[in-house]
Amino acid sequence: MQFKTGIKISFVGTGIEAVGIFLDVMHHLDIGLKTPEGLITPFHLTIFVGFLINFVGVLITSLSKKA
């Protein structure tokens, strides 16, 4: 099956998000939910980077459909 470049980029972003979410869940199972560490953790940043990559893929796909 052939996917457009934007879709492939979104797959990569989704994979990165999935790994980040898994690691974040494992981290919270270890330390608990109510800790003072805040939102800026490596796992949250991994999820955010995956989201940004996914969003870029969506934009590329959206813009390529208009052209």
N, C-alpha and C positions, 0 to 999 in steps of 0.2 A: 504494500500500500504506500502511495506517495503522499507525503505531507508537505505543505508549504513551509518556508523557512520560519515564519512567525510562529507557526504551530509547534515546530521542533524546539524553538527557543522556549515556548511556554511549557513544553514537557520537561525541559531541563529545570526551569524555575519551580515547577510543581514538585519535581523530585527533590530539589534542595529544600523546599518547604516541608515536605514529608519527613525528611531526615531530621530537620531542625525540630519539628513538632515531636517526633519520637524521642529525641534526646532531651527535649524540654520536659516531657512527661516523666521520663526516667529520673531526671534531675529533681523534679518536684516530688516524686515518690520517695526519693532519698531524703530531701531536706524539709518537705512539707510545703503547704501552699502559702501560709502567712509568715513570710520571712522578710526582713528589711532590705533585701538585696536590690529591689527596684526592677524596672523593666529593661535596663541596659545590661543584659547578660549575653554571653556568647551565643547561647541557643536562641534567644529572642532576635539577636542580630542576624543569625543564620536564616530564621524564618522571614525576616524583613528583606534580606537580600534575595531570597527565593521569590518573594512577592514582587519585588522590583523587576527581576528578570522575567517573571511571568507577565507582568504588565507591559514590558517592552515588547514581548512576543505578541501580545494582543494588539498593541498599537501598530506593529508592523503588518500584521494580518489585516487589520481594519483599513490601513492606508493603502495596502496593495489591492484591496477589493475596489477601491474608489478609482484607481488608476486604470 
